[in-house]
Amino acid sequence: MRHRDDDLSPFRDDPVVKALTGPATEAELADEPQALEAFRAAVPQRRRRRPAARIASTTTAAVLVVAVSGGAAAAYTSNLPDSWQQKLHTELHVIGVPAPHHHKSAPPSPAPVVAAPTESLPPTPAPARTGVVTPTPRSTPSSVPSSVPPSPRVSSTLPVTVPTPSATPTPTPTPSTTPSPASGAQLTMAVSPGTRVTVGTPLTVSGTLKAAGGTAVANRWVALAERVVGQPGWHRVGAVRTNADGAVTISAPAVQRNVRLLLRSRGHVRSPVTKVVVIPLIHLEVAPASAGARTTTVTMTVSGAEAGDVVAVRNRAGNRQMRLDASLTATFTVPASQFRTLHYRAVVLRTKAHAAHALPFYVPPSGTATGT
Amino acid sequence: MGTGLIGKQPPRRARRSGPAEGRADEPLDDALRRARAGDETGFTELWRDLQPRLLRYLQVRSGGNYEDVAAETWLHVIRDLSSFVGNVDGFRAWLFTLARHRAIDAARAAAARPAVPVPEISELGHQQAATSAEADALDHMSTERALELVRRLPRDQADMVMLRVVAGLDVPVVADIVGKSPGAVRVSVHRGLRALARDPQIRSEVV
């Protein structure tokens, strides 16, 4: 067992190191026939090479000649030891390796079945409807080991755009009521789909006008006014007459920035002001990392934000912030790993015009560069 | 601001030359190449070189079911070997990454379904056969004792010591596998080995 770096040289003669790196024992190599059987079962017959000259010329190969006598048929006919047969079935059932049949009560392998190798990112939530809650995918601890990159490989068609709006609108609008000091009338207002909506979501405002005694007031004009953050004054959006129940429904334009809404009627009757917070949309593009690369490029485009807004890419170890350019885009260079999936969060920081929002993503393994 | 890195820096080795360079003389590279092509002798050479390291690593990392974890790891390797791209250094790193993750999965499964492993008759037979050669038995005992001593280290430190010393992985690769910086790995391994070397009880036990 070799070591290349010098940092271990002071311990070369240490008894523990010498014991740890001692020669292999017979017990450690006892499973060689089973491993070889598994190899034969997995390698198609046309790819398997057993050149006679090599076998005849080396001691190692002579051992193999004996082992070959079992052949791949052992695995396919369930003749391997149960532990290997069960594992072989788990891993290679797709090519027809059966499960052990003579120990039906044998417990299954504790390790979960590993998914077939794939070069794509894991399922990401489809772009959600505006105003609909989209659960943010979170990686569970068990998913990391089980979704081990199958093998370091060159990834040519890597991923990917990860569009993920994750709006979190308030599911049930809360009507609010305020009495009119002048007439005693009340004007309630509710906003649908909620007070936190994804950018571009059209709003519908409904309200009810009631007199001081609680009776509905019909056929009265009710106007909807809005005040967009960053813009001066209130602006009238529309007006309708109340129906027989005193109710009105007015559509507001799709929101692009945080906005305050207000219903008002004649006689200084006003509803409470309701603030609607806009959640920006994050679009990510993770550039395919070349084999062996230690970094990759992530391009973040944010809808509903403005040039100069601060965005960030974070992981447990650090935080990198940038400002959006004029095209509402920021490009980050983040570390990639050859063997591990690295998880990050793309974040848009809150401003007066929109709420904060975060989108998890990860960079798949880049694989190793082509060797010899 | 801009394009700086987040978290740990990329391994120095990768920045300098890339993992595939300068390894053409690796004796196992040819075995790996042949194994990828389906050659049994190539696979056997790989297995014989790496299986003892793998078992020793998993004895520290995984515990009682280390042989099962090793078998599952090899089956995973066999299944995806044809699509592997890289040299034997990359292969070694891949193997131990898989083994580590398998060990974590196995530990979780064992925690969810506690069981007392019982050695099979064939395993007992193997152990008895292994003691037939006295020198081999002495070496084996020494290795077993050393593994037991490493297990006394903090878990992460033991993990890094085994990956570094037994698996023979470079510091940047170990750092990549365990998710720490190369400096942290280097310091932790050094401290672990120094603690083992200075322990008088250990020195008296491991000869």
Contacts between the chains, C-beta under 8 A, distances in Angstrom:
chain1	res1	chain2	res2	distance
A	1	B	53	6.4
A	1	B	166	6.9
A	1	B	168	5.6
A	2	B	168	5.8
A	3	B	165	7.4
A	3	B	168	5.9
A	4	B	168	7.9
A	4	B	170	6.5
A	5	B	170	6.2
A	5	B	171	6.0
A	7	B	171	7.0
A	7	B	186	5.6
A	7	B	189	7.3
A	7	B	190	6.4
A	8	B	164	7.0
A	8	B	165	6.7
A	8	B	189	7.7
A	8	B	193	7.5
A	11	B	165	7.9
A	11	B	193	4.6
A	11	B	194	7.9
A	11	B	197	6.5
A	14	B	193	6.6
A	14	B	196	7.1
A	14	B	197	4.8
A	15	B	142	8.0
A	15	B	146	7.7
A	15	B	202	7.9
A	15	B	203	6.9
A	15	B	206	4.3
A	15	B	207	6.4
A	16	B	146	4.9
A	16	B	149	6.1
A	16	B	150	7.3
A	16	B	193	7.4
A	16	B	196	4.6
A	16	B	197	6.8
A	16	B	202	6.5
A	16	B	206	5.5
A	17	B	165	5.9
A	17	B	193	6.7
A	19	B	139	8.0
A	19	B	142	4.3
A	19	B	143	5.1
A	19	B	145	6.9
A	19	B	146	3.6
A	19	B	206	5.7
A	20	B	56	6.6
A	20	B	143	6.7
A	20	B	146	5.0
A	20	B	147	7.1
A	20	B	150	7.0
A	20	B	162	7.7
A	20	B	165	5.5
A	20	B	166	5.3
A	21	B	165	6.5
A	21	B	166	6.5
A	22	B	139	5.0
A	22	B	142	6.6
A	22	B	143	5.1
A	23	B	52	8.0
A	23	B	139	6.4
A	24	B	48	7.0
A	24	B	51	7.4
A	24	B	52	3.8
A	25	B	52	7.3
A	25	B	130	5.9
A	25	B	136	5.7
A	25	B	139	6.5
A	25	B	140	4.5
A	25	B	143	7.3
A	26	B	126	7.7
A	26	B	129	6.7
A	26	B	130	4.7
A	26	B	133	7.4
A	26	B	136	6.2
A	27	B	126	5.4
A	27	B	127	6.3
A	27	B	129	8.0
A	27	B	130	4.3
A	27	B	140	6.8
A	28	B	51	6.3
A	28	B	52	4.3
A	28	B	55	5.3
A	28	B	56	7.9
A	29	B	48	6.3
A	29	B	51	6.5
A	29	B	52	7.1
A	30	B	126	4.9
A	30	B	130	7.9
A	31	B	51	7.3
A	31	B	67	7.4
A	31	B	70	7.9
A	31	B	71	6.9
A	32	B	44	7.1
A	32	B	47	6.5
A	32	B	48	7.1
A	32	B	51	7.7
A	34	B	71	7.4
A	35	B	43	7.9
A	35	B	47	5.3
A	35	B	51	7.4
A	35	B	71	7.8
A	35	B	74	5.5
A	35	B	78	7.9
A	36	B	40	6.4
A	36	B	43	7.2
A	36	B	44	6.5
A	36	B	47	7.7
A	38	B	74	6.9
A	38	B	75	5.8
A	38	B	78	5.5
A	39	B	35	7.9
A	39	B	40	6.4
A	39	B	43	4.9
A	39	B	78	5.3
A	40	B	40	7.0
A	42	B	75	8.0
A	42	B	78	4.6
A	42	B	79	5.8
A	42	B	81	7.8
A	43	B	38	4.4
A	43	B	78	7.9
A	43	B	82	7.7
A	44	B	38	7.4
A	47	B	37	6.8
A	47	B	38	3.6
A	47	B	82	7.5
A	48	B	38	4.6
A	48	B	39	7.6
A	48	B	40	6.8
A	49	B	34	7.5
A	49	B	37	6.3
A	49	B	38	5.5
A	49	B	39	4.6
A	49	B	40	7.7
A	50	B	39	7.6
A	50	B	40	6.1
A	50	B	41	7.9
A	54	B	41	6.4
A	55	B	41	7.7
A	58	B	41	7.6
A	60	B	41	6.2
A	60	B	44	6.5
A	60	B	45	7.0
A	61	B	41	5.4
A	63	B	44	7.7
A	64	B	40	5.5
A	64	B	41	6.0
A	64	B	44	6.2
A	68	B	40	7.2
A	81	B	122	7.2
A	83	B	68	6.4
A	83	B	71	6.5
A	84	B	71	6.1
A	87	B	68	7.7
A	87	B	71	5.5
A	87	B	72	5.5
A	87	B	75	5.2
A	88	B	75	6.3
A	90	B	72	8.0
A	90	B	75	7.7
A	91	B	72	7.7
A	91	B	75	4.3
A	91	B	76	6.6
A	91	B	78	7.7
A	91	B	79	5.3
A	92	B	75	7.4
A	92	B	79	6.4
A	107	B	115	7.9
A	109	B	68	7.2
A	109	B	72	6.8
A	110	B	65	7.3
A	110	B	68	7.6
A	110	B	105	7.6
A	110	B	106	5.4
A	110	B	109	3.5
A	110	B	110	6.4
A	110	B	113	7.2
A	111	B	68	8.0
A	111	B	69	7.4
A	111	B	72	5.2
A	111	B	102	5.9
A	111	B	105	5.0
A	111	B	106	5.7
A	111	B	109	6.7
A	112	B	105	6.1
A	112	B	109	7.7
A	114	B	76	6.2
A	117	B	80	5.8
A	117	B	83	6.8
A	141	B	108	7.8
A	142	B	105	6.9
A	142	B	108	6.0
A	144	B	101	7.2
A	144	B	104	7.9
A	145	B	100	7.6
A	145	B	101	3.3
A	145	B	102	7.0
A	145	B	104	4.4
A	145	B	105	4.8
A	146	B	101	7.3
A	146	B	105	5.9
A	148	B	76	7.9
A	148	B	97	6.6
A	148	B	98	5.6
A	148	B	101	4.6
A	149	B	97	7.9
A	150	B	76	7.7
A	150	B	79	8.0
A	150	B	80	4.5
A	150	B	83	7.2
A	151	B	80	4.3
A	151	B	81	7.6
A	151	B	83	5.3
A	151	B	84	4.4
A	151	B	85	7.5
A	151	B	94	6.2
A	152	B	84	6.7
A	152	B	85	6.2
A	152	B	86	5.3
A	152	B	90	5.6
A	152	B	93	8.0
A	152	B	94	5.7
A	153	B	83	5.6
A	153	B	84	7.0
A	153	B	85	5.0
A	154	B	85	5.6
A	291	B	85	6.7
A	292	B	14	6.8
A	292	B	18	5.3
A	292	B	19	5.8
A	292	B	20	6.7
A	294	B	10	3.2
A	294	B	11	6.9
A	294	B	14	4.9
A	294	B	15	7.0
A	295	B	5	7.0
A	295	B	10	6.5
A	313	B	6	6.2
A	314	B	6	7.2
A	315	B	6	5.6
A	315	B	7	5.6
A	316	B	7	7.4
A	317	B	6	6.5
A	317	B	7	3.0
A	317	B	8	6.2
A	318	B	5	7.7
A	318	B	6	4.2
A	318	B	7	4.6
A	319	B	6	7.0
A	320	B	1	7.8
A	320	B	4	5.7
A	320	B	5	7.7
A	320	B	6	5.1
A	321	B	1	6.3
A	322	B	1	5.5
A	322	B	2	6.6
A	323	B	1	7.4
A	331	B	3	7.1
A	332	B	3	6.6
A	332	B	6	7.9
A	333	B	3	4.0
A	333	B	4	7.3
A	333	B	5	6.9
A	334	B	5	7.2
A	334	B	6	5.5
A	335	B	5	5.6
A	335	B	6	6.3
A	335	B	7	6.1
A	335	B	8	6.9
A	335	B	9	7.8
A	335	B	10	6.1
A	337	B	176	5.5
A	338	B	14	7.8
A	338	B	19	7.0
A	338	B	90	7.3
A	338	B	93	7.4
A	338	B	176	6.5
A	339	B	93	6.0
A	339	B	94	6.5
A	339	B	97	4.7
A	339	B	176	5.9
A	339	B	177	6.5
A	340	B	97	7.3
A	340	B	176	6.5
A	340	B	177	7.2
A	340	B	179	7.2
A	344	B	6	7.2
A	367	B	85	6.2
A	367	B	86	7.4
A	368	B	19	5.6
A	368	B	20	6.6
A	368	B	85	6.3
A	368	B	86	3.3
A	368	B	87	7.5
A	368	B	90	3.5
A	368	B	93	7.8
A	368	B	94	7.7
A	369	B	18	5.3
A	369	B	19	6.0
A	369	B	20	4.2
A	369	B	85	7.9
A	369	B	86	6.8
A	369	B	90	8.0
A	370	B	20	6.2
A	370	B	85	5.6
A	370	B	86	7.0
A	371	B	20	4.4
A	371	B	23	6.7
A	371	B	29	6.8
A	371	B	85	7.6
A	371	B	86	4.9
A	371	B	87	2.9
A	371	B	88	7.7
A	371	B	89	7.9
A	371	B	90	6.6
A	372	B	20	7.7
A	372	B	23	7.1
A	372	B	24	5.5
A	372	B	26	7.8
A	372	B	29	4.8
A	372	B	30	8.0
A	372	B	33	6.7
A	372	B	87	5.5
